[in-house]
Amino acid sequence: MNLTWLDISILLSYLIAMLVIGWVLRKKARQNKENYLMGGKSLPWYMLGLSDASDMFDISGTMWMVALCFVYGMKSMWIPWLWPVFNQMFLMMFLSKWLRRSNATTGAEWLVTRFGKNERSSAASHNIVVAFALLSCFGFLAYGFIGLGKFMEIFIPWSAVQPYVPFQVAPEYVPHLYGIVFTFFAMFYSILGGMHSIVLGDFIKYCVMTIACVSVAIIAAMRLHGNGETITVPDGWYTPFFGWRLDDLDWSGIIADANKKIADDGFSLFSVFFMMMLFKGVFASLAGPAPNYDMQKILSTRSPKEASKMTGFVSIVLLPIRYSLIIGLTVLGLLYYHQLDLSSANGTDFEKILPSAINNFLPVGILGLVLTGLMGAFMGTFSGTLNAAQAYIVNDIYLKYVNPQASTKKIISTNYIVGTLVVIIGIVLGMFVKDVNTVLQWIVGGLYGGYIASNMFKWYWWRFNANGFFWGMMAGIVPAVALAVLKYFDVLSGLDLYYWPVIFVLSLLGCFIGTYTAPPASDETLKHFYKTVKPWGFWKPVHEKVIAEDPSFEPNKRFKLDMFNVALGITAQCCLTLLPMYLVLWMKLPLMIIIIILAVIVFILKRTWWNKLED
């Protein structure tokens, strides 16, 4: 264990600060439900954007992305499109303001704006999105839980702790025990202080992470260039461009296990994988945010205009800082690969590069800052996800079906109980997770396959109704859960993403069958939605009725401009990802090209997006 008392003091100071924040802000959070769950919709957009970015900067995802960068080099920038990361551009350009115009508390409550609340199928659509939201939240809690445990195991070896623990723990469950211990710190401040403490905690964590990430990038650059050392990688490692297969990324004779990882990941036919990601990603982005912390931050903004600004801010504050850490640790891992302990029961575990490189090559103080920042990253992701789960259970189950007249005091105490139960369920599910990649692949490749179709149609197609939404979601969620069970028992194998088209088609069938076996939403509901949210798409029959009543109504004619801005935004995202990588590696020509492209995009978007923002 390389932690000194200085490093441990930095970590403990952060943990104590989080407990104090939760305790101090508990009174503010108790004022009412909206204050607890959404910060009273009074927080500025840049604070919410920074908080949202911090929630995306998690330990598990960063461990995974360092492993990807190590093996795939610049090509690793495409693999996070699995989420897809470029959905932030669709949100930034138009979907965030559409979502915020509903003034809802959760995604389930938002459905009332679209489908009304008096039909039986409306209740079913509400219930199914709550079920999906909770499945998604529990999945992310398990994902973060196991990632944290694996991370802490490197820094606090079980052999040093075992003599002080009055019970035996099997080696494979040591990460789970560490996960449980540190999870309770996150649970305390997020449950007590609600959204206010989550955002303030995220701000502190982001400041720590920025210092830590930049420091790691500088250390890596100095070791790479200051001593005249070089990294030994395949030729294709330095370029983000790729062919049909990854033939230019052959690790034979360098690190043979890297070839095995590429084969195990299922990315050998990279063009097929990329096209599948892009196909799925566009539909997923058009569907809008999943009902998790991302959606809750959008709904917590002060206005639709600020919702757009908030989601635009996320990529700017997240990508350069996160990839400074990723490329820094990747360079250290490549320089000193043979000094790292990456062995596991199944061979080389590339997800251990991040904690091993941190533990071996960072100086005193910087090690404490990085460890604290990544610990805070877990706590931020965890608390944001926990807040979303609480919102759905309390707002959309308890207040809707159990106790609609509950007092503010009762609502807050229920939030405490629900938060505790959610954490316990997340821990139990985390006990069954094999590794970070397993649950990640299921969430983005399987579960989200059941979400996309229904949530895409709700924005753009007037005839789509609550019955179609319910059956579309049901036809997608059931096979997604079945996929997870079958893969857990090794009945099925392969990348979850390749099962996504099947799940998506089943969900599409559910949408169409459900829609045409029930009447559309009432004219009043559709007209109110169209006038309030102002979407573009297939709304002609509703548009004609609105114009007949109000000839002065101005429809949304921004489809082409929005899509143009989205394309520019995705290009800018790619540039922000590559910028710190080229900087640390000091690839001068690509770096200059990236800077020029970014400058041109900023100049254009100032005129085509920022100047045209509206509520």
C-alpha positions as CSV (number, residue, x, y, z in Angstrom):
1,M,0.0,0.0,0.0
2,N,1.7,3.2,-1.2
3,L,-0.7,5.7,0.5
4,T,1.0,8.1,2.9
5,W,-0.6,9.9,5.8
6,L,-0.9,13.0,3.6
7,D,-2.8,11.1,0.9
8,I,-5.0,9.5,3.6
9,S,-5.6,12.9,5.2
10,I,-6.8,14.3,1.8
11,L,-9.2,11.4,1.3
12,L,-10.6,11.6,4.9
13,S,-11.0,15.4,4.7
14,Y,-13.1,14.9,1.6
15,L,-15.3,12.2,3.2
16,I,-15.8,14.3,6.3
17,A,-16.7,17.4,4.1
18,M,-19.3,15.4,2.3
19,L,-20.9,14.3,5.6
20,V,-20.9,17.9,6.8
21,I,-22.5,19.1,3.6
22,G,-25.3,16.6,3.9
23,W,-25.9,17.5,7.6
24,V,-25.8,21.3,7.0
25,L,-28.1,21.3,4.0
26,R,-30.6,18.8,5.4
27,K,-32.8,21.7,6.7
28,K,-32.9,23.4,3.3
29,A,-33.7,20.0,1.6
30,R,-36.6,19.5,4.1
31,Q,-38.6,22.6,3.0
32,N,-40.6,20.7,0.4
33,K,-40.5,17.9,-2.2
34,E,-39.2,20.1,-5.0
35,N,-36.4,21.5,-2.9
36,Y,-35.3,18.0,-1.9
37,L,-35.5,16.3,-5.3
38,M,-34.8,19.3,-7.6
39,G,-33.0,22.0,-5.6
40,G,-36.2,24.1,-5.8
41,K,-35.5,24.6,-9.6
42,S,-33.4,27.6,-8.5
43,L,-29.9,26.4,-9.2
44,P,-27.9,28.1,-12.0
45,W,-27.4,26.2,-15.2
46,Y,-23.6,26.1,-15.0
47,M,-23.7,24.5,-11.6
48,L,-26.2,21.9,-12.7
49,G,-24.1,21.3,-15.9
50,L,-20.9,20.9,-13.9
51,S,-22.8,18.5,-11.5
52,D,-24.2,16.5,-14.4
53,A,-20.7,16.2,-15.9
54,S,-19.3,15.2,-12.5
55,D,-21.9,12.4,-12.3
56,M,-20.7,11.1,-15.7
57,F,-17.1,11.1,-14.4
58,D,-17.4,7.8,-12.6
59,I,-14.7,5.3,-11.4
60,S,-16.1,2.3,-13.3
61,G,-16.4,4.1,-16.6
62,T,-13.0,5.7,-16.3
63,M,-11.4,2.4,-15.5
64,W,-13.1,0.9,-18.5
65,M,-12.0,3.9,-20.7
66,V,-8.4,3.7,-19.6
67,A,-8.4,0.0,-20.6
68,L,-9.9,0.9,-23.9
69,C,-7.3,3.7,-24.6
70,F,-4.5,1.4,-23.6
71,V,-5.6,-1.3,-26.1
72,Y,-7.2,0.7,-28.9
73,G,-5.4,4.1,-28.7
74,M,-7.1,6.9,-30.5
75,K,-9.7,4.5,-31.9
76,S,-11.0,4.2,-28.3
77,M,-12.7,7.6,-28.7
78,W,-15.5,5.8,-30.7
79,I,-16.3,3.1,-28.2
80,P,-18.2,5.3,-25.7
81,W,-20.7,5.9,-28.5
82,L,-22.2,2.8,-27.0
83,W,-23.9,5.0,-24.4
84,P,-24.1,7.1,-26.8
85,V,-22.0,10.0,-25.6
86,F,-23.2,12.2,-28.5
87,N,-26.8,12.2,-27.1
88,Q,-25.7,15.3,-25.3
89,M,-25.6,17.1,-28.6
90,F,-29.3,16.2,-29.3
91,L,-30.1,17.4,-25.8
92,M,-28.2,20.6,-26.2
93,M,-29.7,21.6,-29.6
94,F,-33.4,20.9,-28.9
95,L,-34.5,18.0,-26.7
96,S,-33.5,19.6,-23.3
97,K,-35.8,22.6,-23.8
98,W,-38.6,20.4,-25.1
99,L,-38.3,18.3,-21.9
100,R,-38.0,21.2,-19.6
101,R,-41.2,22.9,-21.0
102,S,-43.3,20.3,-19.3
103,N,-42.3,21.6,-15.8
104,A,-42.5,18.0,-14.5
105,T,-40.6,16.4,-11.6
106,T,-39.7,13.1,-13.3
107,G,-39.8,11.5,-16.7
108,A,-42.9,9.5,-15.6
109,E,-44.7,12.6,-14.6
110,W,-43.7,14.2,-17.9
111,L,-45.8,11.6,-19.7
112,V,-49.0,13.3,-18.5
113,T,-48.0,16.2,-20.7
114,R,-47.9,13.9,-23.7
115,F,-50.7,11.4,-23.1
116,G,-53.0,13.0,-20.6
117,K,-53.9,11.4,-17.2
118,N,-57.5,10.2,-17.5
119,E,-57.0,7.2,-19.7
120,R,-56.4,3.7,-18.3
121,S,-53.4,3.2,-20.7
122,S,-51.9,6.5,-19.4
123,A,-51.5,4.8,-16.0
124,A,-49.9,1.8,-17.6
125,S,-47.4,4.0,-19.5
126,H,-46.6,5.8,-16.3
127,N,-46.0,2.5,-14.5
128,I,-43.8,1.0,-17.2
129,V,-41.5,4.0,-17.3
130,V,-41.1,3.9,-13.6
131,A,-40.2,0.2,-13.8
132,F,-37.6,1.0,-16.5
133,A,-36.2,3.9,-14.5
134,L,-35.7,1.8,-11.4
135,L,-34.1,-1.1,-13.5
136,S,-31.8,1.5,-15.0
137,C,-30.9,3.1,-11.7
138,F,-30.3,-0.3,-10.0
139,G,-28.1,-1.3,-12.9
140,F,-26.0,1.8,-12.6
141,L,-25.7,1.4,-8.8
142,A,-24.4,-2.1,-9.3
143,Y,-22.1,-0.9,-12.0
144,G,-20.6,1.8,-9.8
145,F,-20.5,-0.4,-6.7
146,I,-18.3,-3.1,-8.3
147,G,-16.1,-0.6,-10.0
148,L,-15.4,1.2,-6.7
149,G,-14.6,-2.1,-5.0
150,K,-12.1,-3.1,-7.6
151,F,-10.5,0.3,-7.5
152,M,-10.1,0.4,-3.7
153,E,-8.7,-3.2,-3.5
154,I,-5.5,-2.0,-5.2
155,F,-4.9,0.8,-2.7
156,I,-6.0,-1.1,0.4
157,P,-4.9,-4.7,0.0
158,W,-7.1,-7.2,1.9
159,S,-4.0,-8.7,3.5
160,A,-3.5,-5.4,5.4
161,V,-7.1,-5.2,6.6
162,Q,-7.9,-8.9,7.3
163,P,-6.3,-9.0,10.8
164,Y,-8.7,-6.3,12.0
165,V,-11.8,-7.9,10.6
166,P,-13.6,-10.5,12.8
167,F,-14.8,-12.6,9.8
168,Q,-13.5,-14.3,6.7
169,V,-14.1,-12.9,3.2
170,A,-13.6,-15.0,0.1
171,P,-11.1,-13.2,-2.3
172,E,-13.6,-12.7,-5.0
173,Y,-15.9,-10.8,-2.6
174,V,-13.3,-8.4,-1.3
175,P,-14.2,-5.7,-3.9
176,H,-17.8,-6.0,-2.8
177,L,-17.0,-5.5,0.9
178,Y,-15.0,-2.3,0.0
179,G,-18.0,-1.2,-2.1
180,I,-20.4,-1.6,0.8
181,V,-18.2,0.5,3.2
182,F,-17.7,3.5,0.9
183,T,-21.3,3.3,-0.5
184,F,-22.6,4.3,2.9
185,F,-20.7,7.6,2.9
186,A,-22.3,8.5,-0.4
187,M,-25.7,7.4,0.9
188,F,-25.5,9.6,4.0
189,Y,-25.0,13.0,2.3
190,S,-27.2,12.4,-0.7
191,I,-30.2,11.1,1.4
192,L,-29.9,13.9,4.0
193,G,-29.2,16.9,1.7
194,G,-31.0,16.0,-1.5
195,M,-30.2,17.8,-4.7
196,H,-28.6,20.9,-3.0
197,S,-25.9,18.7,-1.3
198,I,-25.5,16.6,-4.5
199,V,-24.7,19.7,-6.6
200,L,-22.4,21.3,-4.0
201,G,-20.6,18.0,-3.5
202,D,-20.2,17.6,-7.2
203,F,-18.7,21.1,-7.5
204,I,-16.1,20.3,-4.9
205,K,-15.3,17.0,-6.5
206,Y,-14.9,18.6,-9.9
207,C,-12.4,21.1,-8.6
208,V,-10.4,18.2,-7.0
209,M,-10.7,16.1,-10.2
210,T,-9.5,19.0,-12.4
211,I,-6.3,19.5,-10.4
212,A,-5.7,15.7,-10.2
213,C,-6.4,15.0,-14.0
214,V,-4.2,17.9,-15.2
215,S,-1.4,16.8,-12.8
216,V,-1.5,13.2,-14.1
217,A,-1.4,14.5,-17.7
218,I,1.6,16.7,-16.9
219,I,3.4,13.8,-15.1
220,A,2.8,11.5,-18.0
221,A,4.0,14.0,-20.6
222,M,7.2,14.8,-18.6
223,R,8.0,11.1,-18.2
224,L,7.4,10.5,-21.9
225,H,9.2,13.5,-23.4
226,G,11.5,14.6,-20.6
227,N,13.5,11.4,-20.4
228,G,13.4,10.7,-24.2
229,E,11.4,7.5,-23.6
230,T,9.0,6.1,-26.1
231,I,5.9,3.9,-26.0
232,T,5.7,0.7,-28.0
233,V,2.4,0.3,-29.7
234,P,1.0,-0.9,-33.1
235,D,1.0,1.6,-35.9
236,G,-2.8,2.0,-35.9
237,W,-2.8,3.1,-32.2
238,Y,-2.1,6.7,-33.1
239,T,-5.0,7.3,-35.5
240,P,-8.7,7.4,-34.8
241,F,-9.5,6.2,-38.3
242,F,-10.2,2.5,-39.0
243,G,-10.9,0.0,-41.8
244,W,-13.2,-2.9,-41.9
245,R,-11.1,-4.8,-39.4
246,L,-8.5,-3.7,-36.8
247,D,-5.6,-5.1,-38.9
248,D,-3.4,-2.1,-38.0
249,L,-3.9,-2.8,-34.3
250,D,-1.9,-6.0,-34.0
251,W,-0.3,-6.3,-30.6
252,S,1.6,-9.5,-31.4
253,G,5.2,-9.4,-30.1
254,I,4.3,-6.4,-27.9
255,I,1.5,-7.4,-25.5
256,A,-0.2,-10.5,-26.8
257,D,-3.1,-10.3,-24.3
258,A,-4.2,-7.1,-25.9
259,N,-5.2,-9.1,-29.0
260,K,-7.1,-11.4,-26.8
261,K,-9.0,-8.5,-25.3
262,I,-9.9,-7.2,-28.7
263,A,-11.3,-10.6,-29.6
264,D,-13.1,-11.0,-26.3
265,D,-14.6,-7.5,-26.6
266,G,-16.1,-8.5,-29.9
267,F,-14.7,-5.4,-31.6
268,S,-12.5,-7.2,-34.3
269,L,-14.9,-6.3,-37.0
270,F,-14.8,-2.7,-36.0
271,S,-16.7,-1.3,-38.9
272,V,-19.7,-3.5,-38.2
273,F,-19.5,-2.6,-34.5
274,F,-19.2,1.1,-35.4
275,M,-22.2,1.1,-37.7
276,M,-24.2,-0.8,-35.1
277,M,-23.3,1.9,-32.5
278,L,-24.1,4.7,-34.8
279,F,-27.4,3.2,-35.9
280,K,-28.4,2.5,-32.3
281,G,-27.0,5.8,-31.1
282,V,-29.0,8.1,-33.4
283,F,-32.2,6.4,-32.4
284,A,-31.2,6.5,-28.7
285,S,-30.4,10.2,-29.0
286,L,-33.6,11.0,-30.7
287,A,-35.4,9.3,-27.8
288,G,-34.1,11.8,-25.3
289,P,-32.4,11.2,-22.0
290,A,-33.1,8.0,-20.0
291,P,-34.9,8.5,-16.7
292,N,-31.8,8.9,-14.5
293,Y,-29.7,11.7,-13.0
294,D,-29.2,13.3,-16.5
295,M,-33.0,13.8,-16.9
296,Q,-33.3,15.0,-13.3
297,K,-30.7,17.7,-13.8
298,I,-32.5,18.9,-17.0
299,L,-35.9,19.1,-15.2
300,S,-34.2,20.9,-12.3
301,T,-33.1,23.9,-14.4
302,R,-34.7,27.3,-14.1
303,S,-36.0,27.5,-17.7
304,P,-35.9,25.7,-21.1
305,K,-33.2,28.1,-22.3
306,E,-31.0,27.2,-19.3
307,A,-31.7,23.5,-19.8
308,S,-30.1,23.8,-23.3
309,K,-27.2,25.8,-21.9
310,M,-26.7,23.2,-19.1
311,T,-26.4,20.2,-21.5
312,G,-24.1,22.1,-23.8
313,F,-21.8,22.9,-20.9
314,V,-21.5,19.2,-19.9
315,S,-19.2,18.2,-22.8
316,I,-17.0,21.3,-22.4
317,V,-16.3,20.6,-18.7
318,L,-16.2,16.8,-18.9
319,L,-14.3,15.6,-22.0
320,P,-11.0,17.5,-21.8
321,I,-10.5,16.9,-18.1
322,R,-11.5,13.3,-18.2
323,Y,-9.4,12.5,-21.2
324,S,-6.4,14.2,-19.6
325,L,-6.5,11.6,-16.9
326,I,-7.2,8.8,-19.3
327,I,-4.3,9.5,-21.7
328,G,-2.0,10.3,-18.8
329,L,-2.6,6.9,-17.1
330,T,-2.5,5.2,-20.5
331,V,0.9,6.6,-21.2
332,L,2.2,5.6,-17.7
333,G,0.7,2.1,-18.2
334,L,2.5,1.7,-21.6
335,L,5.8,3.0,-20.3
336,Y,5.9,0.8,-17.3
337,Y,3.6,-2.1,-18.3
338,H,5.8,-4.8,-16.9
339,Q,5.8,-3.1,-13.4
340,L,2.0,-3.3,-13.1
341,D,0.2,-6.1,-11.5
342,L,-2.7,-6.7,-14.0
343,S,-3.1,-10.5,-13.4
344,S,-6.5,-12.0,-12.6
345,A,-8.1,-15.4,-12.5
346,N,-9.0,-15.0,-16.2
347,G,-5.7,-13.6,-17.4
348,T,-4.7,-10.0,-17.9
349,D,-7.3,-7.5,-16.5
350,F,-6.8,-4.3,-18.3
351,E,-9.3,-2.5,-16.1
352,K,-6.6,-2.6,-13.4
353,I,-4.4,-0.3,-15.3
354,L,-6.0,2.8,-13.8
355,P,-5.6,1.9,-10.1
356,S,-2.2,0.2,-10.6
357,A,-0.7,3.2,-12.5
358,I,-2.0,5.6,-9.9
359,N,-0.7,3.5,-7.0
360,N,2.8,3.0,-8.6
361,F,3.7,6.2,-10.4
362,L,2.1,9.2,-8.8
363,P,3.9,11.3,-6.1
364,V,2.7,11.9,-2.6
365,G,-0.2,14.4,-2.5
366,I,-1.1,14.0,-6.1
367,L,-1.9,10.3,-5.3
368,G,-4.2,11.5,-2.6
369,L,-5.9,14.1,-4.9
370,V,-6.5,11.6,-7.6
371,L,-7.8,9.0,-5.2
372,T,-10.1,11.5,-3.6
373,G,-11.3,12.8,-7.0
374,L,-12.1,9.3,-8.2
375,M,-13.7,8.5,-4.9
376,G,-15.8,11.6,-5.3
377,A,-16.6,10.5,-8.8
378,F,-18.1,7.4,-7.5
379,M,-20.0,9.3,-4.8
380,G,-21.3,11.8,-7.4
381,T,-22.5,9.2,-9.8
382,F,-24.0,7.1,-7.0
383,S,-25.8,10.1,-5.3
384,G,-27.2,11.3,-8.6
385,T,-28.5,7.9,-9.5
386,L,-29.9,7.5,-6.0
387,N,-31.7,10.8,-6.2
388,A,-33.3,9.8,-9.5
389,A,-34.5,6.5,-8.0
390,Q,-35.9,8.3,-4.9
391,A,-37.8,10.7,-7.2
392,Y,-39.5,7.9,-9.1
393,I,-40.4,5.9,-6.1
394,V,-41.6,8.7,-3.9
395,N,-43.2,11.0,-6.6
396,D,-44.5,8.4,-9.0
397,I,-45.4,5.5,-6.7
398,Y,-45.9,6.7,-3.1
399,L,-47.5,10.1,-3.8
400,K,-49.5,8.8,-6.7
401,Y,-50.9,5.5,-5.3
402,V,-50.1,5.2,-1.6
403,N,-50.5,8.6,0.1
404,P,-51.4,11.5,-2.3
405,Q,-52.0,13.9,0.7
406,A,-48.7,13.3,2.5
407,S,-47.3,16.2,4.4
408,T,-43.9,17.6,3.6
409,K,-42.5,16.0,6.7
410,K,-43.9,12.6,5.7
411,I,-42.5,13.0,2.1
412,I,-39.0,13.7,3.4
413,S,-39.0,10.8,5.9
414,T,-40.3,8.5,3.1
415,N,-37.4,9.7,0.9
416,Y,-35.0,8.7,3.7
417,I,-36.5,5.2,3.9
418,V,-36.7,4.8,0.2
419,G,-33.1,5.9,-0.3
420,T,-31.9,3.4,2.2
421,L,-33.8,0.5,0.5
422,V,-32.5,1.5,-2.9
423,V,-28.9,1.4,-1.7
424,I,-29.5,-2.1,-0.2
425,I,-31.0,-3.4,-3.4
426,G,-28.1,-1.9,-5.4
427,I,-25.6,-3.6,-3.2
428,V,-27.3,-6.9,-3.4
429,L,-27.4,-6.7,-7.3
430,G,-23.7,-5.7,-7.3
431,M,-22.9,-9.0,-5.5
432,F,-23.9,-10.8,-8.7
433,V,-21.9,-8.6,-11.1
434,K,-18.8,-10.3,-12.7
435,D,-17.0,-7.2,-13.8
436,V,-17.6,-3.5,-14.9
437,N,-17.9,-4.3,-18.6
438,T,-20.6,-7.0,-18.1
439,V,-23.2,-4.7,-16.5
440,L,-22.2,-1.7,-18.8
441,Q,-22.7,-3.8,-21.9
442,W,-26.2,-4.9,-20.7
443,I,-27.3,-1.4,-19.8
444,V,-26.3,0.2,-23.1
445,G,-26.8,-2.8,-25.4
446,G,-29.7,-4.6,-23.9
447,L,-31.8,-2.5,-21.5
448,Y,-31.8,0.6,-23.6
449,G,-32.9,-1.4,-26.6
450,G,-36.3,-1.6,-24.8
451,Y,-36.4,2.1,-24.1
452,I,-35.6,3.7,-27.5
453,A,-38.6,3.0,-29.7
454,S,-41.3,4.2,-27.4
455,N,-39.4,7.2,-26.2
456,M,-38.6,8.3,-29.8
457,F,-42.1,8.1,-31.1
458,K,-43.5,10.2,-28.2
459,W,-41.7,13.3,-29.5
460,Y,-42.2,13.1,-33.2
461,W,-45.5,11.2,-34.1
462,W,-48.9,12.6,-33.2
463,R,-50.7,9.2,-33.5
464,F,-48.5,7.5,-30.9
465,N,-50.5,6.9,-27.7
466,A,-50.1,5.7,-24.2
467,N,-51.1,2.2,-25.1
468,G,-48.3,2.1,-27.8
469,F,-45.8,3.5,-25.3
470,F,-46.7,0.8,-22.7
471,W,-46.5,-2.2,-25.1
472,G,-43.4,-0.8,-26.8
473,M,-41.6,-0.6,-23.5
474,M,-42.9,-3.9,-22.3
475,A,-41.8,-5.7,-25.6
476,G,-38.3,-4.3,-25.1
477,I,-37.7,-4.6,-21.4
478,V,-38.8,-8.2,-21.0
479,P,-36.3,-9.6,-23.6
480,A,-33.6,-7.3,-22.2
481,V,-34.0,-8.8,-18.8
482,A,-34.2,-12.3,-20.3
483,L,-30.9,-11.5,-22.1
484,A,-29.2,-10.6,-18.9
485,V,-30.4,-13.8,-17.2
486,L,-29.4,-16.1,-20.2
487,K,-26.0,-14.5,-20.4
488,Y,-25.4,-14.8,-16.7
489,F,-26.0,-18.6,-16.9
490,D,-23.9,-18.8,-20.1
491,V,-26.9,-19.8,-22.3
492,L,-26.1,-16.9,-24.7
493,S,-22.7,-15.3,-25.4
494,G,-21.3,-12.4,-27.5
495,L,-21.6,-8.7,-27.3
496,D,-24.9,-7.4,-26.0
497,L,-24.9,-4.7,-28.6
498,Y,-25.4,-7.4,-31.3
499,Y,-28.7,-8.5,-29.7
500,W,-29.9,-4.9,-29.6
501,P,-31.5,-4.9,-33.1
502,V,-33.7,-7.9,-32.1
503,I,-34.8,-6.1,-28.9
504,F,-35.4,-2.9,-30.9
505,V,-37.5,-4.7,-33.5
506,L,-39.6,-6.4,-30.8
507,S,-40.1,-3.0,-29.2
508,L,-41.1,-1.4,-32.5
509,L,-43.8,-4.1,-33.0
510,G,-45.1,-3.4,-29.5
511,C,-45.3,0.3,-30.3
512,F,-47.2,-0.2,-33.6
513,I,-49.6,-2.9,-32.3
514,G,-50.3,-1.0,-29.1
515,T,-50.8,2.3,-30.9
516,Y,-53.3,1.0,-33.5
517,T,-55.3,-1.1,-31.0
518,A,-56.3,2.1,-29.1
519,P,-57.4,5.6,-30.0
520,P,-55.0,8.5,-30.0
521,A,-54.7,10.8,-27.1
522,S,-57.5,13.4,-26.8
523,D,-57.4,16.5,-29.1
524,E,-57.0,18.8,-26.0
525,T,-54.0,16.8,-24.8
526,L,-52.3,16.7,-28.2
527,K,-52.9,20.4,-28.9
528,H,-51.6,21.4,-25.4
529,F,-48.5,19.3,-25.9
530,Y,-47.9,20.6,-29.4
531,K,-48.3,24.3,-28.3
532,T,-46.3,23.9,-25.1
533,V,-43.4,21.7,-26.1
534,K,-43.3,22.8,-29.8
535,P,-41.7,19.7,-31.3
536,W,-41.0,19.2,-35.0
537,G,-41.9,15.9,-36.7
538,F,-45.1,14.3,-37.9
539,W,-47.7,16.6,-36.3
540,K,-49.7,17.8,-39.3
541,P,-53.2,16.9,-38.1
542,V,-52.6,18.5,-34.7
543,H,-50.9,21.5,-36.3
544,E,-54.0,22.1,-38.5
545,K,-56.3,22.1,-35.4
546,V,-54.0,24.4,-33.5
547,I,-53.8,26.9,-36.4
548,A,-57.6,26.8,-36.8
549,E,-57.9,28.0,-33.2
550,D,-54.9,30.3,-33.1
551,P,-53.8,31.5,-36.5
552,S,-50.9,33.4,-34.9
553,F,-49.2,30.2,-33.6
554,E,-45.7,29.8,-34.9
555,P,-44.7,26.1,-35.5
556,N,-41.2,24.8,-35.0
557,K,-39.4,24.9,-38.4
558,R,-35.9,24.3,-37.0
559,F,-35.5,20.6,-38.0
560,K,-32.7,21.3,-40.6
561,L,-30.9,23.8,-38.4
562,D,-31.1,21.5,-35.4
563,M,-29.6,18.6,-37.3
564,F,-26.9,20.9,-38.7
565,N,-26.1,22.0,-35.2
566,V,-26.1,18.4,-33.9
567,A,-23.5,17.4,-36.6
568,L,-21.3,20.3,-35.6
569,G,-21.7,19.5,-31.9
570,I,-20.7,15.8,-32.4
571,T,-17.6,16.9,-34.4
572,A,-16.7,19.3,-31.5
573,Q,-17.2,16.5,-29.0
574,C,-14.7,14.3,-31.0
575,C,-12.2,17.3,-31.0
576,L,-12.6,17.8,-27.3
577,T,-11.8,14.1,-26.8
578,L,-8.7,14.1,-29.0
579,L,-7.4,17.5,-27.8
580,P,-5.8,16.3,-24.5
581,M,-4.6,13.1,-26.1
582,Y,-2.7,14.9,-28.8
583,L,-1.4,17.4,-26.3
584,V,0.1,14.8,-23.9
585,L,1.5,12.8,-26.9
586,W,2.7,16.1,-28.4
587,M,1.4,15.3,-31.9
588,K,1.7,18.9,-33.2
589,L,0.0,18.8,-36.6
590,P,-3.1,16.9,-35.5
591,L,-3.3,19.2,-32.4
592,M,-3.3,22.3,-34.5
593,I,-5.9,20.9,-36.8
594,I,-8.1,20.1,-33.8
595,I,-7.8,23.6,-32.4
596,I,-8.7,25.2,-35.8
597,I,-11.8,22.9,-36.2
598,L,-13.0,23.8,-32.7
599,A,-12.6,27.5,-33.3
600,V,-14.6,27.3,-36.5
601,I,-17.4,25.3,-34.8
602,V,-17.6,27.7,-31.9
603,F,-17.8,30.7,-34.3
604,I,-20.7,29.0,-36.2
605,L,-22.6,27.7,-33.2
606,K,-22.6,31.2,-31.6
607,R,-24.8,32.3,-34.5
608,T,-26.8,29.1,-35.2
609,W,-27.5,28.0,-31.6
610,W,-26.5,30.4,-28.8
611,N,-28.1,33.5,-30.4
612,K,-31.3,31.6,-31.2
613,L,-31.9,30.1,-27.7
614,E,-35.5,30.5,-26.5
615,D,-37.8,29.3,-23.7
